[in-house]
Amino acid sequence: MIRSRLQNTKAFSLLPKSSIHNTDYLRTSHCSPSFINILPRHHVHKQNYSMVIRATSSKFRPSSEATSKENEALTIKAVVKVQVTAGGFISTIGLTRPLVDFTDLGGKTLLLELVSTQLDPKTGLEKETIKGYANKASQKDDEVIYESSFSIPADFGEVGAVEVENEYHKEIFIKSIHLHGFPNGSVNVPCNSWTHSKFDNPQKRIFFTNKSYIPSETPSGLKRIREMELENLRGNGEGERKPFDRIYDYDTYNDLGDPDSNNELARPVLGSKQHPYPRRCRTGRPRSKKDRLSEERSSSVYVPRDEAFAEVKQLTFSEKTLKSALAAVPSQLQTALANPDQGFPYFTAIDSLFNERVKLPEPKTGEGLQKIIPRIVKTITGGQDNPLLFETPEIIDRDRFSWSRDAEFSRQTLAGLNPYSIELVTEWPLKSKLDPGIYGPPESLITTELVEKDIGGCMTVNEALKRKKMFILDYHGLLMPYVNKVRQIEGTTLYGSRTLFFLTEDGILKPVAIELTRPPIGDKPQWKQVFTPTLDATGCWLWMLAKAHVCAHDAGLHQLVNHWLRTHCCAEPYIIAANRQLSVIHPVYRLLHPHFRYTMEINALAREILINAGGIVESNFSPAKYCFELSSAAYDQLWRFDMEALPTDLIRRGMAVEDPTAEHGLKLTIEDYPFANDGLILWDAIKEWVSDYVKHYYPDPTLVESDKELQGWWTEVRTKGHADKKDEPWWPVLKTPENLIHILTTIIWVTAGHHAAVNFGQYTYGGYFPNKPTIARTNMPTEDPSDEAFNNFLKRPEMTLLNCYPSQIQATQMMVVMDVLSNHSPDEEYLSEKLESSWAENPVIKAAFERFNGNLKKLEGIIDERNTNLNLKNRVGAGVVPYELLKPFSTPGVTGMGVPNSISI
């Protein structure tokens, strides 16, 4: 996202050391006078201004043994690498303007201060920092090198951090600082962070060197900085956050509505007793004038400074680009269509989106569509038209009729975009738990006789239950409370639904029945009907229509619950709590940080244009304005942290049972379950890596319970980040390394494996919308039909189905969104791919990480082999899209594979 947060950006250095100045030393040091600053350091401010560097501290230290005299100083050279194309300078001077801002200003450019890990033994206070200016030495491509020299006394001790003051008038992006000249080698300070101008904020930035410490092992010279840094990151909970702030705090989802612009856009606050929800990052914007419980909307949503996209990511997925794309396609279609709600007249008209160039008027944005979404919209060479042409999704490229077949409908519950909803049937007969006084008779019309007839008499229902042969997509209880509300909105409808499947001897799911239910409405009683696969024409078309409704339900609950809620939304509190409670030099922070990259920024973008009132999701999914109330209900009824681990999720849904003799300790109920088969290998690899890491830093089990930062983080996740569930008894305790391993493995799985499984196949499976329509716009023709409507269905059933599908504008808009959301940016960081610098300098952690990377490379080979095994019918076959969503690595673009470290899109 190219976000305009950069004009006023500030950053800061956390804390001054004690003002102990040795002017005699400074005068005789090897630094020239222009490099010396002997003024007292700035006092502490209770406010902070940018994100702390995620780096660690080094083992290297100056030693008197390396000198010929006991008190001889070391000459140290500092090399600072500054990125010029990371956003700050580009946003203010443009890509082509000369870098005049990098001109040295009278020898004052970047002031560096080296911080000792030791206290002064004479005073018991922190040692005075060693100071010097770094000046521009060279530039190559987009990287500017600054250099400085320091003279460090032999008794200075280990360098634990470097503070930086930026003398320029603009923020800069510092990649790293390297200190050369120590007897045991260089000290590396990985930064990868913004440093504000001192003219914006007088506080300095602090960057730690490459060593991790649990709180009890923190060197005495760093303890105060460590503690005060966290205090600053927490802020005081007051005021509106500015773009340069780096404060992490909590708030409810009180900014989705926009009642000030339109009463129809008012939405309830999510994050309360009535509507429980996770918390998001506080922005402190003013309250809405019409709803004092809600926050005022704005064109930019605050996230702490270093949570924002890097430039490569911005160029790939920017707010401006996405907004332009979403505006341009519908606006052009609206120009071309007489009726904006018009559906597709024929299935061939849908096909033409992929194989014919549809001429459209010039975009109102003033930019050709090819500049906005180049992967989707192509131009005729030498022509002036802007034809709309989408890339053919793989599912249609392989088999253009697969979407209509029952076998593919069933297969995708195990190997498609939403493998999280299929459950084992454990109770019979099926019965609703909702209040019959409100919702009507609870008994399902899917009877024993109907099921035994549809499965061909091969076994009884009781035998099928005993042998674990019956499975269900049960969206009845969650959707029924919203049916009558949604039906009051023009252009959409809703049912409660149950879809029953039977597992054949070949390991294939066969759909048996779909039940659609409408609760009593006005003077009409409850309506429900069961649809089954049949051979007669009318029954076949009704079955197709029933599947369309179920697919719309599945698409909505995939997006609102299994995607947005369980990954994006529930992960944000982990990130906020980590930054508030875990120091950047805490080993657990360093383990988790790669898995938090870009998540707060993508969530902020979602609140701006995707999940906001009247936004993309509400406009294109069946629950419409009730989408996120429904998401809140799912959080209330279904979400439990202890069930987010893949093994426990599979057990909860009856898709696996514990079996110590089986691989992964689980026996799958359906052996050929591609998501679970690949996911369990990935889960085990993550758990092994986390176990090696945790056991290295917590060799004594008592260290976990006594780690005040770690305990503070986990307490805050529960009591603040997920405050509406803080009293639930199922929260895991955090007392032992094993507890910590499970918690961390679960979080990494959710941010990596879970999110990859439900995100990067969106265009593959939803790009051809009849396969996964996001909305059903009309009722079943058998529900209270008029003679005219039913006769029209009999005459032209295809038109009835097309009218039920999304309109042309809705369909093309969602195709654009799904394409963008399925895309890997060029700077994507995949699971186990990047060795963090702090890990690289620790031989034990480095070896563990290399094992992790090796395990994921093995997983790639296993997936490739499985996708050639014709016995695995749920992932291999004629025209079948191979299951690759959990294949760990990918090239940039829309590939249908790749497991990034974090929820980055």
Phi, psi and omega in degrees: 000126175273092188260134183276069177254008199258348185291323186248020189295137177229162174216183183202160171260134195297316196200140174282149170279175176297144185276076177250107187251130177250087186290329178297318179297315183297323181291331183258006181288170180281353178282142176288157183303327182292344181265358189259137175230112184247015179286155177302146182283158183295146175287162182288136171252147181278008181239148181231162196228001172195175189278139180289147180294141176265087184217179179226178189255150188269159175274345187285142179211151175291145182229140178294339179294337181276000181245159180278337177238149187302322185254016182289137183278156173265140173264119185244136177254129177256133177239118183250129178254124182243131179271126182268346183245033181262007173127315187296302180290321180300318184294337185251333182244349179088161186292331188255350182290139177302150185276061181295335181294344181267006177292132179298139184254082179062037180082359181248111181231287176239120176270121179253142176228120180274131185252129179276149175279351186254154171273158175288119184295339181279323185252341185074008179255171179294142179290147177296139180291156174264125191243150175187154180270137173259130182245156180298126181250324182195168176215133176225120182055240185258021182235127178253134181255131174245146181225152177207159176239145179228148170249118188245126177301149182297335181265015181294328181092184181293138173280121183256343183195162174232127174263144185231133171243123183269115183275352179285171180268001178233155174294153175230158180254110181267124180278313184196162172230130179239131180251115183252144175122357177283147183303326184264010178116179183288152172256125183254133180237091178288128185250293181048054187205163178277143171234119185288165173284142178294342178283342174272326184202125185287343182288148182268163172266146177241135178235126182273153177275189200268055173220137181262146179223134163285159189306318185291345181253007181295129176304146186300328181287347182250353187300313184294318178297318180301314183289317182289329176301314180294322178299318180292321180295332180283332183068190181245008178075012183238156172083163177275132181288139178259160183303331183274354180293155174227050182255134181249119180210172188252152172205166176279170173278077182250017184234019179278329180272168178217064184294336181294332180267333182195128180300331180292344181263010174290138179222148178291155176288131176260121185123064184197175178298322181285321181229080182298146180193156173295169179261156177241178183287133180289135175251335180072018179296158180300160179284151175298144180290327183266341180221102186289349176277344184256161181261146179295142177282154174211168184281349180220135182252127182297135160226151177308144197310311185278002174279348182288158180299143166288167188297320180301317178293320180301317182291330180280319185222088183249151177302315182297314182296313182296316179299318180296317180296315182293329179281322188290315184296307178298322183295323178290320179294320179298326176294323184277337185256137176289325182241114183295341178267010185294134175272185177278134185285332181214160174294331178295333176292327175292315180300329184294340177298336184253335186235001175227148179272111182271113182287131180230159178296164178297138181299147178288343182287348181087359178242142174294146180300332181296338178277339185269311180227074189297335181288335186260313188261125183239152180248153175284128182304124178082355182266169181252354183281163174243083181283141179269117181217116181268148171297140180287121178299148186300326182297326179273328178297325180278323183201102187291348181253001186300324184301334185272349186271143179297325181298319179287322175305315181286318183301322184290344174290340180252334188220027181247210185284335183229077180274010187263359188253338182294134182226156174282138174281122181242348179233141179215141358287164178292137184208136179285146176262003180283160181295115181295337177293337180257319190253359177091181184309134185277344186288137177282151175272001173278095189266168177301316182297318181297316182294314183295329176290317185287335178268012171077019177069018182286337177195165177279166177297318180299320178293320179297320177294317181296322182270007178056058182249353185246132184227161187212145160260105186252097179251017184291302188295324183284325186271330187306319180296346183253356186301306183292327176296313183295324183291347176280353181264128181292138174092010177206166177209176182201151171225161159278141185223149169228133178235119185257137179235153176239133180273115181282170179295339178278000181080018180254138175279134177244125177291134183254315185199151172236127176248126176247135185227135171244129180291171176303141180220120184061233179266008179267136178284175175305139175242133174211150179208145177255134179242140182227158174297128181227176180257340181281155187298313182297315179298322179297316180290323176296322177297318178299318179294318179297319177297322179299319178295315180297319178297322177294320176298314181297318179297318180295314182286331171300309187288317187279331187247296188287338177261284187301304188295306190284341177248285183307304191289313183285341179280333184302320176298328177298321182290313181298313182297322180297317181288334180276331190242336181253122176298154178295344177262007175283133182300327179289324175300315183292331175291318186277331190305317178300337183271003178249000187299125174073354187295316181294326179291316181292327177291322177296318177299319179300319180291337180282313191227355183250308185255007179286163179302127181075008182279194187301314184292310180298329183281345190231359179241149189307317182293349175052234186295349180261010183307312189269344164295320177296319177299321177296319178298322178294320177298316181296314188272330193242329190281129173218130180303320184291350177256005181275344173294139184304311181301316182289328176297317179295320179293317180302319181276003180074014181272357177200158172230152178293136180207101183300338182274347183271159174300138182069003181076013181226147170247120182286140177291322172249112187297320181264077180239086191308316179302313182289320181301311180285322184296323181292326174295316179297316178303313181297322179295317178297315183296320179296316178298313180296320180298314178300318183293309184295317183293334177290317183273344180232064180295331176261116183305332182291344181293333180293311183290334182268356180282103187293325178292316181297315179295322178296320178298310184291324176297318183288325174305315184283315191268340179243309182294323176238053189301328182288351178237020187296336183262007180292141183282350187272356179300132177297143173281160179233088181235334187233163173303325179295319175301314182295319179301315182294317181297312183292321178298319179298315181296316180294321176300314182298316184284339183250284186295309181302310183296318179300320183294330184254357184251308195280003173255012187297316179284326178303313186261336182252351181297328171260099196293336175300336177288325181213069179297140182273347183212144170247123191261344184228155178286164173299141182295346180267356178271109179046053187282147167276161179299320182294314182295319181290323177295323176297322176298316181294324182284318184222074182297330178299319180293324177299317179293316180296324178290334177286328180293169175303153175292171179299319180293315179298315183297312183291325177297316179290330176295320176297311182299314182296324178295314181296317184287343179271003190268135171268128177283160181299336181262020178303138176248113185271155182306126177074004185277323186252121176276112179296148186299324179294326177289323183296328182272359176248107186304322181294313181291321178300316179296319179296319180295321178295325174296319178300311179300319178297321178296322180286329174293324175296320179299320176304314180295321179297316180297316178300318180293317180298325182283005171245359183271105184293348176285342179267082190290342179276356178226354181222143176160174181299118178075005183276135175287120179297147181277110182230009186296336178253017172289123197298324190242159184205160167274167176297157176106193179267103188240344182071022178206175178101129179243093177295159176301324194225171175278087190253002177202000000 
